[in-house]
Amino acid sequence: MTTFPLDQATQWVQDFGSPLYVYDAATIERQYHRITGAFDTSIDLGIHYACKALNNINVLKLMKSLGAGLDAVSMGEVHLGLRAGFSPEEILFTPNGVGMSEIREAAQIGVQINIDNLETLEEFANEFGNSIPVCVRINPHIMAGGNAKISVGHIDSKFGISIHQVRHLHRIVNNMGLHVHGLHMHTGSDILDIDAFMRGASLLMDLAHDFKELTYIDFGSGFKVGYRPDESTTDIETFGTKMSARFQDFCLEYGRDLKLIFEPGKFLVSESGIFLTTVNSTKTTPSTVFAQVNSGFNHFPRPMLYDAYHHIENVSNPEGEQRIYTVVGYICETDTFGYDRKIAEVRSGDVLAFHNAGAYCSSMASNYNSRVRPAEVMIIDGHAQLIKARETFEDLMVGQIELDAFSQEKPEAEALLVPSEV
Ligand SMILES: *Cc1c(COP(=O)(O)O)cnc(C)c1O
């Protein structure tokens, strides 16, 4: 859950409007240092921020200032990273299912390229020979917990080169003379079972002995945060201790110290964010009381997309009597943020805070229903600063090309007969 104080939340809404995403820079820093502090100091540790979680340029710059690298899954993210000041070498490009044109562009820029398909690897080798080193993404088929939709390590997954294809991988690498500098895995979100994760990591380290030119191993992410009050999270300190020992042993056997990389998204930013909405109305039906807020899954998609729980509290009336609400949005289809939530009495105009709004909220927001996207604010040294302006109607028209073919001069009286809403 979000841990920074919300006593100024209604003030932020007054100052910047609603709905509003608010991120706390200090929480991001704390999470970053929790990870780096969990590993033995003798290890050459790299933290690559997976910026699909939250892609505001200021967040990327903050990560850069903390010493992070970047995990990018699209060329858009690569360019964002460059704009934020990351050097190409600090960016690992991990696409899935993209064509050579994208990989070619990445190669030209000089970012590190992570390939997760044998066919693509062959194409890459045909085009670039051994002039550019690569990283290969292995799927160890380990499930370490989590939601089926966000777990990517299972046997039916489209991600990675299966660990059962390693002989074929070696054939390609050896025949083409490819320089493999990195091995990578990312088994998806929500590691609860550290030992299961360690088994996957061990498979990767076993494999690594057959690649003599490695400079790093990237174990992806999936570090879990708590969404519900008292929900268990990845015990990062225990994990760091175990992983440090295992990796040090590995490096001794390998004969050289390699860099140990992780690429967390959610763990770094989820708890740093809060999403503030305003209650438009309450509505009592035969079965429940709805609290209807001025937002929807267009801004905050995880509940509808993943059945995710996000804790909701009434920051305008914290001492109010607890009642049961179903909190819904204004999108014209089922749009539920939470069922049967116990919330301090909700009145029109109250500000509701949605917790864990840092990761996969604004970065997944859309303009569905022709709704503009909210402003974003960052708390830096106790001061709330605008880091993204609220969109306007004109933003909805950006890129739309109005053809003459459909333009008609309508007599005013006739135009009035056109229903304004269907
Ligand atoms: C999304 C993603 C991550 C980050 O996952 P989190 O669960 O947010 O930590 C890391 N690596 C890759 C390749 C990803 O696609």
Ligand as a Chemical Component Dictionary entry (heavy atoms), coordinates in Angstrom:
data_LIG
# 
_chem_comp.id                   LIG 
_chem_comp.type                 NON-POLYMER 
_chem_comp.pdbx_formal_charge   0 
_chem_comp.three_letter_code    LIG 
# 
loop_
_chem_comp_atom.comp_id 
_chem_comp_atom.atom_id 
_chem_comp_atom.alt_atom_id 
_chem_comp_atom.type_symbol 
_chem_comp_atom.charge 
_chem_comp_atom.model_Cartn_x 
_chem_comp_atom.model_Cartn_y 
_chem_comp_atom.model_Cartn_z 
_chem_comp_atom.pdbx_ordinal 
LIG C1 C1 C 0 7.339  -5.593 -17.312 1  
LIG C2 C2 C 0 8.724  -6.090 -17.277 2  
LIG C3 C3 C 0 9.481  -5.957 -16.114 3  
LIG C4 C4 C 0 8.948  -5.347 -14.818 4  
LIG O1 O1 O 0 8.046  -6.167 -14.160 5  
LIG P1 P1 P 0 7.481  -5.702 -12.730 6  
LIG O2 O2 O 0 6.562  -6.801 -12.337 7  
LIG O3 O3 O 0 6.768  -4.407 -12.917 8  
LIG O4 O4 O 0 8.618  -5.546 -11.812 9  
LIG C5 C5 C 0 10.791 -6.383 -16.156 10 
LIG N1 N1 N 0 11.315 -6.937 -17.271 11 
LIG C6 C6 C 0 10.609 -7.074 -18.413 12 
LIG C7 C7 C 0 11.260 -7.670 -19.601 13 
LIG C8 C8 C 0 9.288  -6.667 -18.451 14 
LIG O5 O5 O 0 8.593  -6.824 -19.572 15 
# 
loop_
_chem_comp_bond.comp_id 
_chem_comp_bond.atom_id_1 
_chem_comp_bond.atom_id_2 
_chem_comp_bond.value_order 
_chem_comp_bond.pdbx_ordinal 
LIG C1 C2 SING 1  
LIG C2 C3 SING 2  
LIG C2 C8 DOUB 3  
LIG C3 C4 SING 4  
LIG C3 C5 DOUB 5  
LIG C4 O1 SING 6  
LIG O1 P1 SING 7  
LIG P1 O2 DOUB 8  
LIG P1 O3 SING 9  
LIG P1 O4 SING 10 
LIG C5 N1 SING 11 
LIG N1 C6 DOUB 12 
LIG C6 C7 SING 13 
LIG C6 C8 SING 14 
LIG C8 O5 SING 15 
# 
